[in-house]
Amino acid sequence: MQQYVEDYKTKYEEEINRRTTAENEFVVLKKDVDSAYMTKVELEARVGALTDEINFLRCIYEEVGELSQMQTISRDLSVVVSMDNNRHLDLDSIIEEVRRQYEQIAQSSRAEAEAWYQSQYEQLQSTAGRHGDNLRNTKIEIQELTRNIQRLRAEIENVKKQNQQLQAAIAEAEERGEMALKDARLKLEELESALQKDKEELARLLKEYQELLNVKIALDVEILSLGAVNYTWNIDCGFGGSGMGGGFGGSGMGGGFGGGSGMGGGMGGGGICGGGSSFGGGSMGGSCGMGGGMYAGGFSSGSGRMCGSGGGSSSVRRCVTTTSVKSSGVRF
């Protein structure tokens, strides 16, 4: 669209230049016509002057003729009176000859002047006709240029209206876009606020979960500690077993937790029990040990108990119980 506007503007400027050129040519032609008219006026003045001169010469000629006639009459009289034998001078023929010559000169001058004037007049007419044709063509071109200018102006007005409509549509679209962007930003802010609230809620829930998990782990540790104490109490009580050295769930010379027989047995539950006897000396000795641990939730605990006894005429029993809790986990 901008290219069309530029093209029309260029054409309009070209037409303006052509119109200016035509007007300049018209002014030049007008000057030529004025010059030709002035020449015509001068020629007419010269013709008038020549006519006046011819009339003046004609009057002089007539006066000379009259004077010649009077001289002839007077000479005739004098001749008649004075002498009769003088030769007669034919003044009439001389005057007629002079008159004829003057008339020929006047006619030739008149013919030359009329011919020159006619040629100049015809030349001026041809020039005026040519200039008139050029003037008519120029007027036609000016009319065409005027119509083109009006058409271009109408097209320019239409283009301006279309441009205004497009600018209004662009402004409306920009306004709608800004409103949509504002709504999107508001929604984004709401979503970010909701996300921040959800993050805070999640952190709070994680904190509560961690606290509950710590409580659970502490309870588990306490339960395990109570279980270990109960287990130690059961070992102290000596459930089951028979023979020289008996342990919980075993039989034979030496027993251990989990079952075992022979001179020495091992506990299969994570502890070590061993027993021994001396058949020649009549004495028996035994020892039992247990260790346990649990790993969970970032805490660790362990407990152990060592018991030993000796046979013979006297008996000695020792028990040691240990419990440990670390922050790295719970072992059992």
Order of alpha helices (4+ residues) and beta strands (2+ residues): alpha-alpha-beta-beta-beta-beta
